């Protein structure tokens, strides 16, 4: 898929480029990002260059993951990162995100998740968008809940992060949750 830019009221979600490496490197020095996400720890300049300059563009090219730099529309400041990744079940995707420390608590990530969810359901033909986070990552769960994800439970040993298996929370958002049609018929349990 050709990389695209999404817009919301306050944000642009655009593909990462190598020019984002400095901002990504600075944001990923935050201990909370290193603790709760699968970014390397410690996070070096080479990690940021690899992510922004190679892995993100490659994901768009091979249609495996669509990483967005989440930036403010006015200033272009990086508020965070958001990725939409294909899962094994057709029509199923997973969202992941982090927010730079200085931009937390302003609703930017929820706004970005909703924008990316609409795109996933309309442009990619998604029928299910999953959110997963390590049990205890309360800020990530709060974003998912504000975006309308329905919590579906916990998975034991559902995440491998820095060589350690961890339990996760899982939730999902469906097109109908946003008033959108799905690609396939959905028959919920009565």
C-alpha positions in Angstrom: 0.0 0.0 0.0 1.2 3.5 -0.7 1.8 5.4 2.6 -1.0 7.9 3.4 -1.5 10.7 5.9 -4.6 10.9 8.1 -5.9 14.0 9.7 -8.0 14.6 12.8 -9.0 17.8 14.6 -5.6 18.4 16.1 -3.3 15.8 14.6 -1.6 14.5 11.4 -0.8 10.8 11.3 1.8 10.4 8.7 4.4 7.8 7.8 7.7 7.9 9.6 10.8 9.0 7.7 14.4 8.9 8.6 14.1 12.6 9.5 12.0 11.5 12.6 14.9 9.5 14.1 15.9 12.3 16.5 12.4 12.9 17.9 11.8 9.1 18.2 15.1 8.6 20.0 14.3 11.4 22.4 10.8 10.2 23.2 11.9 6.6 23.7 14.3 7.6 26.4 11.3 7.7 28.6 11.4 4.8 31.1 7.6 4.2 30.8 7.9 3.7 27.0 10.7 1.3 27.5 8.9 -0.5 30.3 5.5 -1.0 28.7 6.3 -1.4 25.0 8.6 -3.8 23.1 11.0 -1.0 22.1 14.6 -2.0 22.9 16.0 -1.0 26.3 18.3 0.9 26.4 17.0 2.7 23.3 19.9 3.9 21.1 20.1 6.3 18.2 20.6 3.3 15.9 17.3 1.8 17.1 15.5 5.0 16.2 17.1 5.2 12.8 16.2 1.5 12.1 12.5 2.1 13.2 11.9 5.4 11.4 14.1 4.9 8.3 13.7 1.2 7.5 11.2 -0.9 9.5 8.3 1.6 9.2 8.8 2.2 5.4 9.2 -1.5 4.8 6.0 -2.3 6.7 4.1 0.0 4.3 5.8 -1.5 1.3 5.0 -5.2 2.2 1.6 -4.4 3.7 2.5 -6.0 7.1 2.3 -2.9 9.3 1.4 0.7 8.9 3.3 2.9 11.4 2.3 6.5 11.8 4.2 9.4 13.3 1.5 11.2 15.3 2.3 15.0 15.1 0.5 18.2 16.0 -1.1 19.9 13.0 0.2 23.3 13.9 3.8 22.8 15.0 4.6 19.3 13.6 5.8 18.2 17.1 5.9 14.4 17.5 3.3 13.5 20.1 3.7 9.7 19.7 3.7 6.7 17.4 0.8 4.5 16.3 1.0 1.3 14.4 -1.7 -0.9 12.7 -0.4 -4.4 12.2 -2.0 -7.3 10.3 -2.9 -10.4 12.4 -3.3 -13.9 11.1 -7.1 -13.9 10.8 -8.2 -12.1 7.6 -9.7 -8.7 8.4 -8.1 -8.6 11.8 -5.6 -5.9 12.8 -3.9 -4.8 16.0 -3.2 -1.3 17.1 -0.2 -0.3 19.2 0.9 3.1 20.4 3.1 5.1 22.6 2.9 8.8 23.7 5.8 11.1 24.3 5.8 12.0 28.0 5.3 15.8 27.5 2.1 15.1 25.4 0.3 12.7 27.7 -3.1 13.5 29.3 -4.4 15.7 26.4 -6.4 13.1 24.5 -4.0 13.0 21.5 -3.5 9.3 21.5 -7.3 8.5 21.8 -7.9 10.9 18.8 -5.1 9.2 16.8 -6.5 5.7 17.6 -10.0 6.6 16.5 -8.7 8.1 13.3 -6.6 5.0 12.5 -9.5 2.7 13.4 -11.8 4.4 10.9 -9.0 4.1 8.3 -8.5 0.4 9.2 -12.2 -0.4 8.8 -12.7 1.6 5.6 -9.5 1.5 3.6 -8.1 -1.9 4.8 -11.4 -3.7 5.0 -10.8 -4.6 8.7 -13.6 -6.2 10.7 -11.8 -6.3 14.0 -9.2 -4.1 15.6 -7.4 -5.6 18.6 -5.7 -3.8 21.4 -3.3 -5.6 23.7 -1.3 -4.4 26.6 0.6 -5.9 29.5 -1.6 -6.2 32.6 -0.9 -3.1 34.7 -0.5 -0.7 31.8 -3.4 1.4 33.0 -2.7 4.4 30.8 -2.9 2.3 27.6 -6.1 0.6 28.9 -7.6 4.1 29.5 -6.9 5.1 25.9 -8.5 1.9 24.6 -11.6 2.4 26.7 -11.9 6.0 25.7 -11.7 5.0 22.1 -14.5 2.5 22.6 -12.7 -0.8 22.8 -14.6 -3.5 24.6 -12.4 -5.4 27.1 -12.4 -9.1 26.4 -10.2 -10.4 29.2 -6.7 -11.5 29.9 -4.3 -13.8 28.2 -1.8 -15.6 30.2 1.7 -15.4 28.8 0.3 -13.4 25.8 3.3 -11.1 25.3 7.0 -11.6 25.0 8.7 -8.4 26.0 12.5 -8.2 26.5 12.9 -11.9 26.9 10.1 -12.3 29.5 6.6 -13.8 28.9 3.9 -11.5 30.4 0.1 -11.6 30.9 -1.9 -9.2 28.8 -5.2 -7.5 28.6 -7.0 -7.7 25.3 -9.8 -5.6 23.9 -11.4 -5.2 20.5 -13.2 -2.5 18.4 -15.5 -3.5 15.6 -16.7 -1.3 12.7 -20.2 -1.3 14.1 -18.8 0.3 17.3 -18.0 3.4 15.2 -21.2 3.2 13.1 -19.4 1.7 10.1 -20.4 -1.4 8.1 -18.2 -4.4 8.3 -16.7 -6.4 5.4 -18.2 -9.7 6.5 -21.4 -10.4 8.3 -21.0 -10.7 12.1 -23.3 -12.9 14.2 -22.8 -12.1 17.9 -23.7 -14.6 20.6 -27.2 -13.9 21.8 
